[in-house]
Amino acid sequence: MNSMAPIGANGPAAAAGMVTRLAGVIAPEKLLADPLMTYAYSGDASAYRMVPALVAIVDTEAQVASLLAAARAEGLPVTFRAAGTSLCGQAVTDGVLAVLGDGFRTMDVSPDATRITLGPSVIVAHANRALKPFDRKIGPDPASMSTCKVGGVVANNSSGMCCGVAQNTYHTMARLRVMLADGTVLDSGDAQSRADFAKARPDLLEGLKELHREVMGDAELRALIERKYRIKNTVGYALNALTDFHDPIDILIHLIVGSEGTLGFVSEVTYNTVDDHPFKATALVPYPDAHACARGIIRAGKSGVSAAEFIERRALATVEHKPAMIPLVPLLTPTSPAVLVEVAAPDAAALDMRIRLVSDALAAEGALSHPAFFTDPDQQNALWDIRRGFGAVMGAIRPKGTAMLSEDVAAPIERLADFVTDLRTLLDRHGYEDAIIFGHALAGNLHFQLNEDFSTEAAVTRLDAFSRDLSHLVSIEHQGSMKAEHGTGRAIAAFVEAEWGPKAYRLMHRIKALFDPENMLNPGVLLNADEFIHIRNLKTMTEADPIVDLCIECGLCEPACPSTQMTLTPRQRISVARERARLEVSGDNPERLAAIEKGFGYNELETCAACNLCSLRCPVGIETGTMVLGERARRRTAGQKRLARVAASTTGIIERSMQFGFGAADLSRSVLGNRATDAIAHGLRKGSGDRVPRVSRALRHGPGAPRDAGRTPLSSPMGKVVYFPSCATRMFGAPETEFGLLPTPEAMVALLRRAGFDPVVPKNLTGLCCGQPFLSKGFPEEARKVGGRLDRTIDTLSEGGKLVVFTDASTCAKHMDGHDGPVKVVDSPEFLLAEILPRLTITEPLDIVAVHHNCSAQRLGEQRAIEALAAAAAKRIAVLSSVTCCGYAGDKGLVTPELNAHATRFVRNDIPADCRLGVSTVSTCASGLTEHAAIPFVSLASLLERVSRPQ
């Protein structure tokens, strides 16, 4: 039997050897061996933590092959990671962690969308977004689909709420491309590749043939395999591959599915897509007890329901405050569970028929209310938010310092009611009374979440005892599976033999030996001789900052962060901050603490955009950017604070200086040309140690105040409105375009007048600022001082809040939204859509416009308004899908330009060939996008003014 290859004390030396071997193959910045970065990658979404010796971000098959060869030479095992959302410890290691990079973000949709070919770095939701216009999707639908990547879905044979057993990767895969531990590549969809592989690895194919013959000749083992895969089951290797297929290559690729990176590396997969019916209806149906609910679910399953989510009474109690729950609460008894059901159909008539059938089936088993199905998307989302909200609820109510475990088990659906009852009894008996149970009932799949503080020995002992009893309850008493869809991982590796029995377990070890005789790929995961592996390397969640202490390190925030795979993600910033806090108290690893401190400034603080988009993805709404702002403030020296106080008192001088500097750059470009100006600017920046801001070609002299704002209109039927041109808009000018656009302040005043308003603009604009730049730099007191001056000005101009006040930068609007005072400042998209657009006549719309949703606009929920305005100004719009926060972050495009470049590295893929203009709601973001998208980005006001000019 294989066992985990020990790393020992030579890990750092072996990692250094690998870096040397990989020189010229993988870029140095993608080989991470310093203690800060290796610790940052030490955890996935599970309860386990292991610090890798080396992190390598890989982008090509050639790099993976070289990495495997170097790891073999240095004696280090290799673990592959996609998004790191695995819940059972599959993506952690003390060897080499190979993280999938941008090179594997490939996607190709067949003309009829019945097939889609994906690289392992593609996020599942992005694949489904490409298929949505065809009413298709891929089969697997994990709850983390907005974050998890295809590589992890294949590696764990992930499923989800609607996937069931029939639509997982194993059953919907059309083709797989895989690299084995020895570097051999097989493309199962290519005849030549199959032939070449047969010549290269006849030993493996013959071994698989032999295993197939043995299993097919063993009626008892065959029956066991057939029974185990009637329900969801991701425990151990996919032994059904040995009974479902006869061709050894077909057996091979299906064994790879669900093997958790222990047999090979998947570099591409082709899925047979499935229907994504456009007509859906959703209902939440309460029952008096679990048995009635289970009977209703079984009936509904036979009547055409597409999803049925069981929710036990204790879980319902945690979400009773949600509006969608309020009508049901009076009906619930102390034992009442509920089932959330969804039906789907290709057209309205078919949906109505299915609703009637499912409603009758649910009601026939004693539902406490007749099922009320909703087809309105907002009502449907409200119901699904109940089911999706358990991670947030449990994360928010758990004690600080505890880790949250999300486990999943399955049993035959006919056992569902007894299974729920027995599982609840077991949780209570072990002291997990706060745990909640819910799950994908059609597949007999139950999830439960519990909290534990693994810093105490008693907690570890309790988890061990519970896990052993759970194994017996699930595998023996209910003939179920210990892992339905989360994969085996370290959490269940010790219990694989107990579930499958000695004969099947020996078969799994033979499979591992055939594929990976050196035990180099993810050793100890899935198969492990250590009976205590499930309680080793458990995370401790040290309290570091009240803002982030509730973080469960799930990683759902990471796709929103502009610095992901550049430096740190929000999850990694939090885990590093926790380790730093622990080390400061314990003193047990001064070398790691010193390394963290050394890299903390750049990786943790400087490259965080502090946009807080992470909070929109976070189950508990954690604002990692706010933590970073607090840390920046704590690290400011007395000298820096004195300079900030001076700056807060001289904002007018600073604004004029900025305008002079940008004007000088513009003049230099007109006289000396771009190349000479860029060379001078680069030399100044390099000579100053990057202290001098970078000046790009897209950055232009700002327009200042609107020139005719004080002119009295002939008539203003709509009355006065206060318009505050933000300091960013005044200082950062828009790029030149072919459309003859007005600068934002002038365009806004023109639009106001055109719509019949009398614009009121502060007379002494220079130096007026909301304070956001000071806050982002870590000077909150100065931010309040500067913002207070603006508040007083606006209060006077708005006559104490009687007049509407709006500004033209989403960042400023979001910041001012948090100001105390009687005056509410709205963002320009909200005002333009409600008050200006209805009073305009669009005379000359553009053919197409690209649309960027600035991070603050997203946090203000303005996406629909922005798209509606852009759609009014153009015949088509193209919303940037690859850019979340653009990383410009006020002035980071000037002082940390690599963040903006990294965040927008795919933006050109979002721009259609015939698109010549884009819009953004912040001038600095527009500057960064202009540089990297290769088309000019301007404000909505400038665009609307142009397309609504009287002819």
Residue, then its C-alpha position, 0 to 999 in steps of 0.5 A: m500500500n502507498s503511504m504519504a511521502p515524508i518531506g522532512a527538514n529538507g523541504p526548503a532546500a528541495a524547493a530551492g533546487m526546484v527553483t533552480r531547475l525551473a529557471g527559464v521555464i516558469a517566471p521567477e515571480k510565479l515560483l513562490a518560496d518565501p514564508l509569507m507567500t507559502y503561508a498564504y497558500s497553506g489553506d483551502a476552504s477546508a479545516y486543514r492547513m499545510v504550508p507548502a515548500l514551494v508554490a508554482i503558478v503554472d500556465t501550460e502543459a510544458q510547465v507542468a511536465s517540467l514541474l513534475a520532472a523537477a519535483r521528482a528530482e528533488g523528492l517533493p510530492v505535487t498537489f494541484r490547486a484550481a480555486g482552492t474551494s475544496l472542503c476536505g483538504q484536497a488542495v493543501t500540501d507540505g510539498v509543491l502546490a501547483v496553482l493553475g494560472d491564466g494559461f488554462r483559462t481556455m473555452d470553446v463552445s461548439p456551434d450548437a452549444t451541445r459541447i463546451t471545451l474548457g481549461p481547468s482554470v475556467i470558473v464554472a459560472h463563466a462557462n455557464r454564462a457563455l452557454k446561457p444564450f443557448d439555454r444550455k449549461i454544464g451538468p455539475d452545479p456546485a453551490s460555489m460555482s461563482t468561484c470554483k473552477v473546472g479543474g476542481v470540479v473534475a478532480n472531485n466529481s462535484s455535483g450540486m443542487c440540480c445535478g443529481v447523479a446523472q449530470n456530474t462530470y463522470h456522466t457528461m464528460a465527452r473528452l478528457r486531456v490528462m497528463l500522468a505523473d511521468g509526463t505522458v499526455l493522453d487526449s481521449g478525443d484524439a485518435q492519434s493521441r490514443a494510439d501514441f499513449a497505447k505505445a507509450r504506456p502499455d503497462l498501464l492499459e494492460g493493468l487496467k484491463e486486468l482490473h476490469r476482468e477481475v471486477m467483472g468476474d467478481a459478482e459480489l464486488r460488482a454488486l457492491i459497486e453498482r449499489k454504491y453509485r446509485i446514490k451520490n458517492t465521491v469516496g475513494y476512486a470511481l470504481n464504477a469505471l471498471t464496470d461501466f467501460h471496457d476500453p482501457i482508455d475509457i476506464l482511465i479517463h473515468l478513473i481520473v474523474g474524482s481522483e482529486g489529483t492523485l492520478g494525473f493532471v487534467s489540462e482540458v475537458t469537453y462536456n456534453t452540455v445539458d438543458d438550462h430551461p428558461f422557464k422556472a418556478t420555485a416554492l418553499v413547502p413546510y411539512p409537519d415532520a421529516h417522514a412526511c417531508a421525505r414522502g413528499i420529496i419522493r413523490a415530487g421526484k417522480s412528478g418532474v421536479s428538477a431540484a428539491e432541497f431539504i431544510e430541517r427545523r433548526a436550520l429554518a430557525t436561523v433564517e426566520h428573519k428573511p422576508a420569504m420565510i415570514p409567511l411560513v413561520p406561523l405554520l411551523t411546528p417544533t419538528s417542521p422541516a421544509v423542502l425548497v423545490e424548483v421545476a423547469a420547462p422549455d415553455a410556459a405551458a409545459l411549466d404550468m403543467r409541471i407545477r400542477l403535477v408537482s403541487d399535487a404530489l407535494a400536497a398529497e403527503g401532508a404539506l402544511s400549506h398548499p405549494a405556492f410556486f413563484t415565477d418572478p425572478d426576484q421572488q425566486n431569488a429570495l427563496w433560494d437565498i434562504r437555502r444559500g444563506f446557511g453559510a452566511v448565517m453559520g459563519a456570522i453566529r459562530p464563536k470567533g476563533t472557530a473553524m466552520l466544517s461543511e460536511d456532506v453525506a448521502a443515503p438511499i432516498e427511501r431512508l431519508a427521514d430516518f437518516v435525518t433523524d439519526l444524523r441529528t441525534l448523533l450531532d447532539r450526542h457529540g455536543y454539536e447542538d448548534a449544527i444545522i442539516f440541509g441538503h439535496a434531497l432528491a439524491g439523498n444527499l445531506h449537508f451539515q455545518l458545525n463549528e469547532d475551535f481546534s486550538t484545544e485538544a478536547a475539540v480535536t478529540r471530540l471531532d475524532a469520536f464524532s467522525r468514527d461514529l459518523s462513519h458507522l452510521v452512514s456507511i454501515e447502518h444506512q449503507g450510504s456514502m461518507k462523501a456525496e459530492h465534496g470528495t474524499g480528501r483528508a477528512i475521509a481518507a481514514f474511513v474509505e476502507a470502512e465504507w468500501g470493505p477490504k477487497a475494494y480498498r485493495l483495488m483502489h491501492r492497485i489503481k494508485a500504484l498503476f498510475d503513480p507508483e512513486n506516490m508523487l501526486n497528492p499523497g495521503v489524500l483519498l488513500n491514507a494508512d494513518e487512521f488519524i489523518h482526519i484530525r492532523n493539520l487542523k486549522t486554528m483561527t487566531e483572532a486578528d482583527p474584529i473586522v475579519d475574525l468571522c472569516i471562514e477562509c472559504g475563498l468565495c471572495e477571490p474572483a472579485c479581487p484585482s490582486t488575485q494571483m498577483t500578490l494576495t487575495p482577501r482570504q490570504r490577507i486574512s490568513v496571513a494577518r491571523e498567522r502574524a497575530r499568532l506569531e507575535v504572541s507565541g514567538d514560536n517561528p521568528e523566521r516566518l514572522a520576520a518574512i511576513e513583516k518584510g513582505f507585509g507592506y507590499n503584498e498585504l497593504e500596497t496591492c490591496a485596492a481596498c475596493n471591498l468587492c470581496s464583501l459582496r462575495c463573502p458569506v458574512g459580508i467581510e470587508t477585507g479592504t476596511m481591515v487593510l485601511g485600518e492597518r495602513a492607519r496604524r502603520r503611519t508614522a508621526g511624520q507621515k501624519r504631520l504631512a497628511r495634516v498639512a495636505a488636508s489644509t492645502t487641498g487646493i494647492i495639491e489640486r492645482s499642482m496635480q493639474f500643472g503636472f498633468g498639463a506639463a505631461d500633455l505639453s511634453r507629449s505634444v512637443l517631444g512626443n510620446r516616446a521621449t515623454d515616456a522615457i523621461a517619466h520612466g527615468l524619473r520614476k526609476g531614479s526615485g525608487d518608484r516614488v514619483p507617480r507613473v504617467s501613462r499616455a491615457l492620463r490627461h490634464g483634467p478639465g477643472a470646473p465646468r466653464d458655464a456652470g454659473r450662467t443663469p438659464l432662460s428658464s428652468p422648469m425642473g428647478k435647481v439641482v446641486y451638482f458636485p464635480s468630484c476632484a478626480t473628474r476635475m483633475f483626470g481628463a478623458p482621452e481624446t476620441e473621434f466623437g467630439l465629446l465634452p469633458t464630464p463637468e461640461a457635459m453634465v451641466a449641458l445635460l442638466r440644462r437640456a433636461g430643464f434643470d438649473p444646475v447649482v455648482p460650488k463656486n470655489l471648487t478647487g480643493l473641495c474633496c469628499g476625503q476618500p483619498f485620505l481614508s484610502k491612504g490611512f489617514p481617517e482623521e484628515a479624511r473626516k476634516v476634508g470631507g467635513r468642508l465639503d459637507r458644509t458646502i453642500d449643506t448650504l447649496s442644497e438649502g439644508g437638504k431641500l435640493v437633490v445633490f449628486t456627484d459624478a464619481s461612484t467612488c465619491a458617492k459611495h464614500m459620501d453615502g457614509h457621511d453623517g449629515p442631513v444631505k444625501v448625495v446620489d451617484s450620477p447614474e441613479f440621477l441620470l436614469a431617473e431625471i435626465l434620460p426621460r427628458l432627452t431625445i436620443t438623436e444619434p446613438l452609437d452602434i456599440v459601447a463597452v460598459h465597465h462597472n466600477c467597484s463602488a458602483q457595484r457596491l451601490g447596486e447601480q449595474r442595472a442603471i448604468e447598463a440602461l443608460a448605456a443601452a439608451a445611448a447605443k444600439r448594443i452594449a458589451v459589459l466587461s466580464s473579465v474586470t471586477c475592480c480595475g485596480y486603479a483604486g484612486d492613485k494606484g494606477l499611478v503609484t502601483p500601476e502593476l495592479n491596474a495592469h494585472a486586473t485588466r489583463f483580459v479586458r481586450n477579450d471583452i471588447p468586440a471588434d467593432c467597439r470604439l468607445g467604453v464608459s465607466t463611472v470614475s475618471t481614474c478607472a476610465s484612464g486605466l481602462t483606456e490604457h489597457a483596453a485599447i479603446p477610450f473610456v469616458s463618462l456616461a455624461s459625456l456619452l449621453e450629451r453627445v448622442s442627445r445633441p439637437q440636430 
